[in-house]
Amino acid sequence: MSVTLYSDGAASGNPGPGGYGVVLESGPHRRELWGGYRLTTNNRMELLAVIAGLEALKRPGTEVTVVSDSKYVVDSVEKGWVFDWEKKGFAKRKNPDLWRRFLKVYRQHRVRFHWIRGHNGHPQNELCDRLAVAAREQPDLPADEVYEQLGEGA
């Protein structure tokens, strides 16, 4: 089974209200996911979009192509930085809670990344962006508890 996972995150104010959007496609099947938080950052939402998409997969060992406009996420994985950060206990790195969560689900699948330029007319990326923006504009957004407790150190 092969899945393409399109993802995007958006925060207003950075930090500010934030949201993520995900589109999963496999053959004729398609699923959309989104969520938002009252105070977070763009990078947290970009990373959380990928995590949410991977966590939605039901079969371990799924071949996944993640398509993202986030250099932060794509480069961190493709250039191996996150694995070095992990070895050093994520010392002095932002978002260690999310990176740990990412690595747990990442290792359950066969994942590769593909970076695309954002806001460049890619239909699924544009849809993910609309989902992320709509999610962050919902009333009564929940807290991104780790971010609100640790702030920029999250």
N, C-alpha and C positions, 0 to 999 in steps of 0.2 A: 504494500500500500504506500502510495506517495501523496504527500500533502504540500500545498503551497500555503504559507502563512504570511499574509500581508499585515503590517503593523504600523501604527503611528501613535504618537502621544502629543499632547498640547497642554501648555500651562499659560494662564493669563497673568502676566506680572512676573513670573519666574523668580521668587515663589509667588504663588497665587493659586486660585482654583485650577485644577488640572483634570484632564481626562485622557483615556486611551481608547483606541479603536482597533479591532482585529477583524480580518476576513480570512476564513479558512476555506480552501477549495481542494477538493479531491474528486476527479472525474466530474460527474454531474452534480455532486453534492457541494453545498455552500452553507457556511454558518457565519454569522456576524456576532461579535462580542463587544461590549463597551462597559466602561465604568469611570467613575470620577471621584475626586476628593476635594475638600474645601481649601486645603493649603498643601501644596506640594511643588515639585519642580518639573520642568520639561524632561530632563534626563530620567527622572524616576518614572514618569509616564511612558516614555519610549521603551524603557526596560520592562516595565510592568506589562506593556502590550505583548511583548514577546513571551513573557512568562505565562500570561493568561492564555495565550494561544496554545503554547506547549502543554499546559496543564489540562486543557480541554480535550487533548488527544486520549483516546481510550486504549489503544494498543501500544505496549512498549515495543521499541525497535522500529517505530515508524520512520520512514525516510521523509525528512522535512526540509523544504527550502524556505528559509525566512527571507522575505523581501522587505527591506526597511530603508527609510531615508535618514536613519540615525547613525552618523559616523561614530558616535559615542558607543553604541551597542555593537555595531558591525566590526569596527576596528578592535574593540576590546576583546572580542572572541577570535576573529580571524587572525589577528596579529599575536594572539596568545597572551596578551597582557593580563586578562582575568585569571589565568592559571598561575601566573607569577604572583599576583595579588593574593590568591588563595594560599599559596605556599607561605606567604608572609603574614597570614592571618588578617588580610585586608587592612593592615596598619596604614593609617593616614589616607585611606581611600574613602570616597563618598559611596553611599548606598550599599554598604556591605550586607545588610539584611536582604536586599533584593538580589544581589549577586549570588549569595548563598542559595537562595530559593531558585534562582535561574540554574545554577550548576546542578542542583539536585534533579530538576526535570530535564535539563539538557542531556544529561548522561543516560536518560531512559530511552533516548531516541538517536537516530542518525541525522544530525542537523548540519546543514551548511547555510551560509549567509550570502545574500546578494544585496549590495547597496544600490539604491536608485536616488536620483536627485528629487527632492520633495517639491511639491507644487509645480510639477512639470507636465501635468496632463495625464499621468498614469492612472487609469480608471480605478483600480483597487486602492491605490495609495490615496487618491482623492477621497474615496469613500471612507477609508480609515480615518482620514483627517476630519471629515464631516462628523463621523461617529464620536471622535475624541472631543471635538468642540462642543457638540450637543451634550455629551456626557458631563463636561465641566460646567455647563450652564444650567444643570438641573438644580432645583431648590433642595435645601436640606442635605447637602453632600456630606458623606461621612468623613471622619478624620483619617488622614494618613498618619496613624498613631506614631510610628517610628519617626517620621519627619517632624511632627509637631513636638515630640519629646526631645529630639536631638538637634533639630534645626539643620543648618548647613553641614553639620557633622554626620548627618544621616547617610 
